[in-house]
């Protein structure tokens, strides 16, 4: 398994105005609404780095919903080549990990390209003005490093937004499995 690190797009980037469907074909406009913040988690079902955080991630993101955050998980992997990332398997994860937030299917992989997402898991958090204030990792845990899965990096940002405090400049790239691009679709 080769490790990929997130691209760390510039802070200050606006939320892309895009439309995606969930596993039940319900469409969501990603930049819609007036929320305290917006969280986008690029995940999948089979990546060991995602599996390592799924339970804690679900807790933290479900809690963010209660704090008036718009929350979306996005699967951009090619499910034809990686059947563990199929819609049926996504539905299984939604139930098993109690996702209260939509788990969206990026079939064309256009959303991953707009966010410049390259790995799973990878997180993007925008403020109430829809401006990117955080991008990177969930926390410093990873499979095999024996660090406790805390979600501290994400929790700090959510708390800062809720308390109207500045976001720390100490942001670290996520690391995980590369997004599984469709043939000829990998960004340059």
C-alpha positions, -999 to 999 in steps of 0.1 A, spaced: 0 0 0 16 33 -10 9 64 11 -4 96 -5 -4 130 12 -31 157 6 -24 186 -17 -32 213 9 -51 237 -14 -49 274 -4 -68 286 27 -94 312 16 -107 290 -12 -145 292 -17 -167 261 -15 -173 249 -51 -209 252 -63 -214 215 -71 -242 190 -70 -238 154 -58 -262 125 -51 -262 102 -20 -266 64 -21 -304 69 -25 -300 93 -54 -310 123 -33 -292 154 -47 -273 179 -25 -258 212 -35 -226 214 -16 -225 252 -10 -262 256 -1 -275 271 31 -264 294 59 -245 272 84 -219 279 111 -195 259 90 -192 233 63 -173 200 66 -163 178 37 -147 144 43 -133 125 14 -134 89 25 -141 54 11 -150 20 26 -118 0 21 -88 22 29 -71 12 61 -65 48 70 -103 55 68 -111 23 86 -88 34 114 -109 65 121 -145 56 110 -160 52 144 -145 84 159 -151 103 127 -188 94 127 -191 106 163 -174 139 157 -192 146 124 -226 136 138 -218 160 167 -209 188 142 -244 184 127 -259 193 161 -237 224 161 -252 237 129 -225 225 105 -233 212 70 -215 178 68 -208 156 38 -187 125 33 -177 120 -3 -166 88 -20 -147 96 -52 -132 61 -58 -138 41 -90 -162 15 -76 -161 -5 -109 -124 -13 -101 -129 -13 -63 -162 -30 -55 -157 -25 -18 -165 12 -26 -198 4 -43 -231 21 -33 -242 -11 -15 -210 -11 6 -214 26 13 -250 19 26 -235 -8 48 -210 17 63 -238 43 68 -257 18 90 -227 2 107 -211 35 117 -243 55 122 -236 82 97 -262 109 102 -247 130 75 -250 123 37 -225 100 22 -222 112 -14 -211 94 -46 -187 114 -68 -192 91 -99 -175 115 -123 -148 124 -98 -153 161 -106 -158 170 -70 -125 155 -60 -108 174 -87 -124 207 -77 -112 202 -41 -79 189 -53 -85 159 -31 -60 131 -37 -62 107 -8 -86 91 17 -92 103 44 -89 140 36 -109 168 53 -119 203 43 -136 228 67 -152 261 56 -165 289 78 -199 305 78 -188 327 48 -180 295 29 -142 302 30 -117 274 35 -102 276 70 -88 241 74 -77 213 51 -58 182 60 -58 153 85 -83 140 111 -56 136 138 -21 122 141 -32 86 143 -27 61 114 -28 23 111 1 8 131 14 40 147 -3 31 180 -16 67 185 -51 71 200 -78 81 174 -90 114 188 -100 135 159 -83 164 177 -73 183 146 -109 184 134 -124 190 168 -102 221 174 -114 237 142 -151 230 149 -147 244 184 -128 275 171 -156 282 145 -183 278 172 -165 301 196 -156 327 169 -119 322 175 -91 322 149 -81 288 135 -45 277 143 -20 280 115 -7 245 124 -24 224 98 -9 191 86 -16 172 54 -37 141 56 -21 108 46 -38 77 33 -46 57 2 -47 75 -31 -81 82 -46 -88 54 -71 -91 73 -104 -110 60 -134 -89 52 -164 -77 84 -180 -93 106 -153 -64 112 -129 -57 149 -125 -23 162 -137 
